[in-house]
Amino acid sequence: MSDLLDVLKRHPFTNQYSGEEVKELSQVCSSVPFEAGEYLLKENEVCDRFYLLTTGLVSIELRMQGGEMLRLQTECAGATVGWSWLFPPYRCQFDVRALESSKTIAVDAPEMRRLMAQDPLFAYRTTFEVLQTVVERLSQSRLQLLDIYSTTESRS
């Protein structure tokens, strides 16, 4: 547990937490490795955990009509993946797949929501971190769409 706590303290997700809050958070976390090709999260499944990526590389993907997978973003160590745990109906919006051997800290979402209900300051800090991730992803998606459409227009 001491190793997990040390890794958790160094992850950007916990930058705003006090030492005591990080210790409390560690009680609802576990180390989970993923091999290349394994899914951390699957679209439309219940999102009962989220992940703090500590090593490796993951792809955030969306299944298109016809079954083709579209890679929206690639995330590396220091990223937080899976924000749907915080918002009902708690269903994953995207697939998240390891592109290479990766290590994560899995956070138990129902327990995290329980901790947040008990401590408004902890809830604020957590919500701020999650929303910061959402804003970053939206910004990355916007740039990707601009790139896709500028390429499409130049071919016309």
Backbone as CSV, one residue per row, in Angstrom:
resi,resn,N_x,N_y,N_z,CA_x,CA_y,CA_z,C_x,C_y,C_z
1,MET,0.824,-1.205,0.000,0.000,0.000,0.000,0.861,1.259,0.000
2,SER,2.038,1.160,0.611,2.953,2.291,0.663,3.408,2.679,-0.743
3,ASP,3.699,1.679,-1.603,4.088,1.964,-2.984,2.963,2.665,-3.727
4,LEU,1.743,2.165,-3.564,0.587,2.762,-4.215,0.420,4.215,-3.772
5,LEU,0.558,4.470,-2.505,0.428,5.823,-1.974,1.500,6.740,-2.572
6,ASP,2.726,6.249,-2.682,3.812,7.051,-3.267,3.519,7.392,-4.725
7,VAL,3.052,6.412,-5.494,2.724,6.639,-6.901,1.551,7.612,-7.002
8,LEU,0.568,7.433,-6.166,-0.610,8.298,-6.165,-0.229,9.750,-5.857
9,LYS,0.670,9.950,-4.916,1.111,11.302,-4.557,1.772,12.022,-5.733
10,ARG,2.408,11.253,-6.624,3.119,11.850,-7.766,2.227,12.050,-8.995
11,HIS,1.035,11.469,-8.992,0.166,11.596,-10.167,-0.464,12.987,-10.202
12,PRO,-0.505,13.626,-11.382,-1.082,14.982,-11.482,-2.509,15.110,-10.962
13,PHE,-3.292,14.042,-11.003,-4.681,14.104,-10.526,-4.746,14.548,-9.067
14,THR,-3.738,14.217,-8.276,-3.786,14.500,-6.840,-3.085,15.802,-6.453
15,ASN,-2.661,16.605,-7.422,-1.914,17.837,-7.114,-2.627,18.768,-6.141
16,GLN,-3.957,18.839,-6.216,-4.717,19.766,-5.376,-5.136,19.180,-4.032
17,TYR,-4.908,17.884,-3.848,-5.316,17.219,-2.611,-4.298,17.434,-1.500
18,SER,-4.792,17.464,-0.276,-3.893,17.492,0.884,-3.301,16.092,1.058
19,GLY,-2.258,15.988,1.859,-1.656,14.692,2.136,-2.656,13.712,2.731
20,GLU,-3.515,14.208,3.608,-4.544,13.356,4.220,-5.569,12.894,3.189
21,GLU,-5.929,13.784,2.265,-6.888,13.409,1.216,-6.301,12.344,0.288
22,VAL,-5.017,12.469,-0.042,-4.371,11.461,-0.893,-4.363,10.121,-0.168
23,LYS,-4.091,10.151,1.120,-4.092,8.910,1.914,-5.486,8.278,1.912
24,GLU,-6.510,9.108,2.082,-7.890,8.594,2.055,-8.241,8.046,0.670
25,LEU,-7.832,8.768,-0.368,-8.062,8.314,-1.737,-7.398,6.956,-1.981
26,SER,-6.223,6.774,-1.445,-5.498,5.511,-1.662,-6.283,4.298,-1.149
27,GLN,-7.189,4.513,-0.204,-7.986,3.423,0.351,-9.004,2.866,-0.642
28,VAL,-9.305,3.632,-1.704,-10.278,3.176,-2.698,-9.607,2.910,-4.048
29,CYS,-8.287,2.720,-4.003,-7.501,2.520,-5.220,-6.804,1.166,-5.216
30,SER,-6.450,0.715,-6.414,-5.631,-0.484,-6.557,-4.783,-0.341,-7.811
31,SER,-3.651,-1.016,-7.821,-2.784,-1.030,-9.000,-3.315,-2.062,-9.975
32,VAL,-3.499,-1.645,-11.224,-4.011,-2.559,-12.247,-3.174,-2.395,-13.516
33,PRO,-2.472,-3.458,-13.910,-1.724,-3.406,-15.173,-2.608,-3.837,-16.343
34,PHE,-2.280,-3.357,-17.532,-2.973,-3.749,-18.758,-1.930,-4.067,-19.819
35,GLU,-2.163,-5.130,-20.553,-1.293,-5.473,-21.679,-1.831,-4.800,-22.942
36,ALA,-0.969,-4.635,-23.933,-1.379,-4.033,-25.204,-2.608,-4.760,-25.743
37,GLY,-3.599,-3.986,-26.138,-4.826,-4.545,-26.694,-5.943,-4.733,-25.684
38,GLU,-5.625,-4.735,-24.405,-6.669,-4.895,-23.384,-7.438,-3.588,-23.211
39,TYR,-8.730,-3.732,-22.902,-9.595,-2.572,-22.696,-9.656,-2.207,-21.217
40,LEU,-9.464,-0.919,-20.941,-9.662,-0.389,-19.594,-11.151,-0.125,-19.396
41,LEU,-11.783,0.447,-20.419,-13.200,0.803,-20.385,-13.823,0.483,-21.735
42,LYS,-15.113,0.133,-21.711,-15.848,-0.158,-22.943,-17.081,0.741,-23.015
43,GLU,-17.317,1.305,-24.182,-18.467,2.178,-24.408,-19.769,1.490,-23.984
44,ASN,-20.603,2.247,-23.303,-21.937,1.839,-22.822,-21.918,0.904,-21.617
45,GLU,-20.770,0.461,-21.162,-20.723,-0.350,-19.939,-20.808,0.569,-18.726
46,VAL,-21.215,0.006,-17.601,-21.252,0.775,-16.360,-19.835,1.230,-16.040
47,CYS,-19.701,2.506,-15.732,-18.389,3.077,-15.425,-18.226,3.077,-13.899
48,ASP,-17.726,1.968,-13.385,-17.608,1.825,-11.930,-16.188,2.083,-11.428
49,ARG,-15.336,2.539,-12.333,-13.979,2.932,-11.931,-13.424,3.879,-12.974
50,PHE,-12.413,4.601,-12.563,-11.643,5.386,-13.514,-10.184,5.116,-13.237
51,TYR,-9.326,5.543,-14.155,-7.926,5.151,-14.091,-6.995,6.349,-14.145
52,LEU,-5.957,6.266,-13.345,-4.861,7.213,-13.383,-3.711,6.464,-14.040
53,LEU,-3.326,6.891,-15.224,-2.287,6.202,-15.980,-0.921,6.585,-15.422
54,THR,-0.132,5.572,-15.047,1.187,5.844,-14.475,2.320,5.512,-15.438
55,THR,2.135,4.511,-16.304,3.086,4.226,-17.381,2.291,3.709,-18.569
56,GLY,2.871,3.847,-19.753,2.244,3.287,-20.932,1.473,4.299,-21.747
57,LEU,0.667,3.759,-22.642,-0.056,4.557,-23.613,-1.419,3.917,-23.853
58,VAL,-2.482,4.733,-23.846,-3.828,4.230,-24.114,-4.479,5.065,-25.204
59,SER,-5.451,4.458,-25.869,-6.187,5.104,-26.935,-7.641,5.266,-26.505
60,ILE,-8.181,6.460,-26.709,-9.596,6.715,-26.465,-10.265,6.617,-27.831
61,GLU,-11.223,5.694,-27.938,-11.768,5.333,-29.236,-13.292,5.396,-29.242
62,LEU,-13.826,5.594,-30.435,-15.264,5.656,-30.634,-15.620,4.721,-31.790
63,ARG,-16.621,3.879,-31.563,-17.076,2.965,-32.614,-18.017,3.732,-33.554
64,MET,-17.665,3.730,-34.831,-18.454,4.410,-35.846,-19.524,3.460,-36.376
65,GLN,-20.494,3.995,-37.117,-21.474,3.137,-37.778,-20.714,2.192,-38.694
66,GLY,-21.112,0.938,-38.681,-20.408,-0.060,-39.484,-19.323,-0.769,-38.697
67,GLY,-19.084,-0.343,-37.460,-18.140,-1.040,-36.592,-16.711,-0.545,-36.621
68,GLU,-16.388,0.385,-37.522,-15.022,0.902,-37.590,-14.706,1.706,-36.326
69,MET,-13.484,1.524,-35.810,-13.059,2.257,-34.621,-12.316,3.523,-35.039
70,LEU,-12.671,4.637,-34.421,-12.011,5.912,-34.661,-11.222,6.274,-33.410
71,ARG,-9.920,6.427,-33.559,-9.096,6.850,-32.424,-9.249,8.355,-32.265
72,LEU,-9.805,8.758,-31.131,-10.007,10.179,-30.864,-8.760,10.819,-30.275
73,GLN,-8.160,10.110,-29.314,-7.000,10.658,-28.626,-6.123,9.531,-28.117
74,THR,-4.875,9.878,-27.891,-3.930,8.964,-27.266,-3.437,9.653,-25.997
75,GLU,-3.439,8.907,-24.902,-3.022,9.475,-23.616,-1.855,8.677,-23.049
76,CYS,-0.977,9.365,-22.318,0.209,8.725,-21.749,0.237,8.902,-20.227
77,ALA,1.328,8.482,-19.632,1.484,8.567,-18.174,1.131,9.973,-17.683
78,GLY,0.401,10.016,-16.584,-0.041,11.286,-16.015,-1.477,11.617,-16.362
79,ALA,-2.052,10.881,-17.309,-3.433,11.146,-17.735,-4.433,10.490,-16.787
80,THR,-5.634,11.041,-16.784,-6.780,10.455,-16.099,-7.751,10.029,-17.185
81,VAL,-8.205,8.779,-17.133,-9.151,8.311,-18.147,-10.403,7.757,-17.477
82,GLY,-11.540,8.129,-18.067,-12.822,7.677,-17.555,-13.450,8.713,-16.653
83,TRP,-14.227,9.630,-17.223,-14.879,10.641,-16.389,-16.362,10.367,-16.199
84,SER,-16.889,9.373,-16.871,-18.331,9.098,-16.802,-18.779,8.562,-15.447
85,TRP,-17.864,8.159,-14.609,-18.186,7.644,-13.274,-18.827,8.719,-12.398
86,LEU,-18.584,9.973,-12.747,-19.043,11.072,-11.897,-20.455,11.543,-12.251
87,PHE,-20.916,11.222,-13.452,-22.175,11.762,-13.939,-23.160,10.648,-14.276
88,PRO,-24.352,10.660,-13.650,-25.349,9.643,-13.996,-25.637,9.697,-15.492
89,PRO,-25.876,8.605,-16.102,-26.173,7.267,-15.575,-24.926,6.398,-15.362
90,TYR,-23.734,7.007,-15.275,-22.484,6.291,-15.000,-22.193,5.230,-16.070
91,ARG,-22.278,5.623,-17.341,-21.995,4.714,-18.453,-20.831,5.293,-19.262
92,CYS,-19.915,4.428,-19.630,-18.744,4.849,-20.408,-19.184,5.419,-21.752
93,GLN,-18.586,6.513,-22.130,-18.914,7.162,-23.396,-18.020,6.688,-24.548
94,PHE,-16.854,6.131,-24.211,-15.870,5.720,-25.207,-15.212,4.419,-24.773
95,ASP,-14.535,3.778,-25.711,-13.645,2.670,-25.380,-12.288,3.268,-25.026
96,VAL,-11.613,2.668,-24.070,-10.233,3.038,-23.755,-9.439,1.743,-23.788
97,ARG,-8.405,1.718,-24.661,-7.648,0.494,-24.898,-6.161,0.780,-24.745
98,ALA,-5.460,-0.147,-24.096,-4.011,-0.017,-23.944,-3.350,-0.248,-25.298
99,LEU,-2.486,0.671,-25.694,-1.731,0.520,-26.937,-0.407,-0.191,-26.690
100,GLU,0.027,-0.158,-25.444,1.236,-0.849,-25.022,1.050,-1.251,-23.571
101,SER,1.925,-2.063,-23.072,1.855,-2.471,-21.672,1.781,-1.206,-20.810
102,SER,0.780,-1.152,-19.952,0.527,0.070,-19.175,0.219,-0.278,-17.725
103,LYS,0.597,0.628,-16.845,0.250,0.486,-15.431,-0.683,1.621,-15.060
104,THR,-1.690,1.269,-14.266,-2.678,2.261,-13.853,-2.965,2.134,-12.365
105,ILE,-3.567,3.180,-11.859,-4.195,3.132,-10.545,-5.693,3.186,-10.825
106,ALA,-6.395,2.120,-10.478,-7.842,2.071,-10.651,-8.493,2.650,-9.403
107,VAL,-9.432,3.562,-9.606,-10.151,4.185,-8.499,-11.590,3.672,-8.526
108,ASP,-12.027,3.121,-7.410,-13.378,2.591,-7.271,-14.365,3.767,-7.252
109,ALA,-15.180,3.871,-8.300,-16.055,5.035,-8.461,-17.135,5.162,-7.386
110,PRO,-17.877,4.085,-7.052,-18.877,4.248,-5.995,-18.258,4.693,-4.663
111,GLU,-17.087,4.165,-4.358,-16.410,4.571,-3.113,-15.926,6.016,-3.211
112,MET,-15.482,6.412,-4.389,-15.043,7.794,-4.584,-16.221,8.744,-4.404
113,ARG,-17.381,8.380,-4.946,-18.575,9.226,-4.762,-18.965,9.288,-3.279
114,ARG,-18.785,8.195,-2.558,-19.079,8.179,-1.119,-18.146,9.149,-0.387
115,LEU,-16.855,9.114,-0.718,-15.896,10.038,-0.095,-16.271,11.494,-0.402
116,MET,-16.680,11.725,-1.637,-17.066,13.082,-2.035,-18.297,13.552,-1.274
117,ALA,-19.251,12.661,-1.043,-20.472,13.025,-0.303,-20.159,13.377,1.145
118,GLN,-19.099,12.798,1.677,-18.720,13.046,3.073,-17.910,14.322,3.262
119,ASP,-17.272,14.806,2.207,-16.350,15.934,2.351,-16.495,16.888,1.157
120,PRO,-17.195,17.996,1.336,-17.424,18.932,0.231,-16.139,19.492,-0.393
121,LEU,-15.104,19.740,0.403,-13.851,20.259,-0.159,-13.180,19.198,-1.036
122,PHE,-13.184,17.962,-0.584,-12.652,16.858,-1.375,-13.468,16.719,-2.670
123,ALA,-14.788,16.853,-2.554,-15.668,16.766,-3.724,-15.356,17.883,-4.719
124,TYR,-15.142,19.088,-4.212,-14.804,20.218,-5.082,-13.500,19.943,-5.821
125,ARG,-12.480,19.522,-5.095,-11.175,19.273,-5.719,-11.268,18.173,-6.768
126,THR,-12.021,17.124,-6.453,-12.184,16.014,-7.389,-12.935,16.468,-8.629
127,THR,-14.033,17.174,-8.442,-14.826,17.653,-9.568,-13.998,18.592,-10.437
128,PHE,-13.214,19.453,-9.819,-12.343,20.362,-10.559,-11.368,19.580,-11.434
129,GLU,-10.737,18.553,-10.872,-9.784,17.743,-11.637,-10.463,17.010,-12.792
130,VAL,-11.630,16.438,-12.533,-12.352,15.714,-13.585,-12.773,16.680,-14.691
131,LEU,-13.312,17.826,-14.327,-13.746,18.788,-15.338,-12.567,19.360,-16.116
132,GLN,-11.431,19.479,-15.470,-10.229,19.916,-16.182,-9.866,18.891,-17.262
133,THR,-9.996,17.619,-16.949,-9.753,16.561,-17.926,-10.754,16.653,-19.069
134,VAL,-12.033,16.867,-18.760,-13.070,16.979,-19.782,-12.756,18.155,-20.718
135,VAL,-12.381,19.293,-20.160,-12.069,20.476,-20.964,-10.867,20.209,-21.872
136,GLU,-9.841,19.556,-21.343,-8.670,19.223,-22.158,-9.054,18.308,-23.313
137,ARG,-9.889,17.310,-23.034,-10.306,16.368,-24.083,-11.149,17.080,-25.145
138,LEU,-12.032,17.970,-24.720,-12.839,18.722,-25.686,-11.955,19.596,-26.566
139,SER,-10.961,20.211,-25.975,-10.035,21.045,-26.734,-9.249,20.206,-27.739
140,GLN,-8.773,19.029,-27.313,-8.058,18.135,-28.224,-8.974,17.683,-29.352
141,SER,-10.224,17.369,-29.022,-11.185,16.937,-30.039,-11.451,18.048,-31.044
142,ARG,-11.562,19.256,-30.564,-11.792,20.407,-31.439,-10.647,20.541,-32.434
143,LEU,-9.416,20.453,-31.948,-8.261,20.554,-32.838,-8.234,19.423,-33.859
144,GLN,-8.594,18.234,-33.413,-8.631,17.091,-34.320,-9.691,17.297,-35.402
145,LEU,-10.869,17.784,-35.023,-11.921,18.038,-35.999,-11.513,19.132,-36.988
146,LEU,-10.866,20.166,-36.483,-10.380,21.219,-37.380,-9.398,20.646,-38.385
147,ASP,-8.533,19.771,-37.919,-7.550,19.143,-38.794,-8.236,18.251,-39.830
148,ILE,-9.202,17.447,-39.398,-9.920,16.551,-40.313,-10.647,17.358,-41.376
149,TYR,-11.381,18.392,-40.957,-12.171,19.160,-41.919,-11.306,20.039,-42.802
150,SER,-10.186,20.522,-42.328,-9.313,21.322,-43.195,-8.690,20.422,-44.257
151,THR,-8.393,19.168,-43.930,-7.865,18.209,-44.904,-8.935,17.872,-45.927
152,THR,-10.167,17.673,-45.470,-11.281,17.351,-46.360,-11.548,18.500,-47.330
153,GLU,-11.549,19.726,-46.825,-11.827,20.904,-47.677,-10.735,21.097,-48.710
154,SER,-9.482,20.813,-48.353,-8.394,21.018,-49.295,-8.427,20.008,-50.436
155,ARG,-9.114,18.865,-50.235,-9.260,17.871,-51.286,-10.391,18.214,-52.246
156,SER,-11.290,19.102,-51.829,-12.467,19.417,-52.667,-12.094,20.270,-53.849
